[in-house]
Amino acid sequence: MGMSEVMKLPAEGFVRLKQILQIVPVSKSSWWAGVKAGRYPQPVKLGPHTTAWRVEAIRDLVEKAV
């Protein structure tokens, strides 16, 4: 996981999957399988076609993996 990429995350708010996959080295399908299995944080629906994750949850995930 690239720490320089983690530093680019906003201090708070939401991040989309495209940003997460630049930090966490897994495929999109592996990420969704991990969400379903509970390995990765649950997403937040921001609209009918918009899914995001809380930045805090992604930072926690990265910190636990390091």
C-alpha angles and dihedrals in degrees: 000000000000112000090196088060091049090054089057092060116104117258091244139356131059138320129201126231093257090062093045093052089056088061104033111055100223135106122257092253091049090051092053091046088052091050090051091047093048096247092115130040122274116255128239120229108227094177141343092288101021124090125173142162129232110258090225091059092050092048089051090050092052093045092052091050095052 
